[in-house]
Amino acid sequence: MGDVILIRHGATEWSRDGKHTSYTDMPLLPEGEAQARALAPMLARHDIGLTLCSPMGRARDTAKLAGLDPVRLDEDMHEWDYGGYEGVTTVEIHRSRPDWNLWTDGVVPGIVGHPGESPEQIGARADRVLATVLAELRGNDQDVVLVAHAHFLRVFTARYLGLPPSCGALFMLATGTMSRLGAEHGQPAVASWNERPR
């Protein structure tokens, strides 16, 4: 069975500044473009059978610059809907809610069409993607690549490991990095995390 390779998109202005970014489609910074290009040689060492990508431009551009083609867009892979916390930093949120924690408290409603999501709701999306990934890996030695966003990929990792969505809090994920999920003795395991080109 192949591995699941996770690619977090390259740096954007808001990711650099620590602002929650879900539906606002911030473009990659030049640094983010360079991060994406640098992933290409790492990915070239893998036999990739399927690449699933968030529909957001920053993820699609990362996939293209990293040499991933073709990709299949998956609406379930968009970032956590931060609702009223879109474009706001955790430091700013803590000024009015000192004990707030995204992983346990979720978010407040935002503008029309963006009510925000609970950890369980993003977990349900991750489970749908996981079902697609596992079906692709079954009886296949090729890898599956996911190109998406930090919080989505962290929740996906938790669900891959059989943990609740809130356990995504355990997996810090930097921009422009590659991580790999595999198995050891038949049990899901993290094979590598936050890899950057050497």
Protein Blocks (a to p, Z undefined) as FASTA:
>chain_A
ZZdddddddddfklmnopacfklccdddfklmmmmmmmmmmmmmpccfbdcddfbfklmm
mmmmnopacddddfklpccdekjmgoiafklmmmmmmmbcfklnopadddehiaopafkl
mmmmmmmmmmmmmmmmnopabdcdddddfklmmmmmmmmnopafklmmmmccdehiacdd
ddeehiacdfbghiacZZ
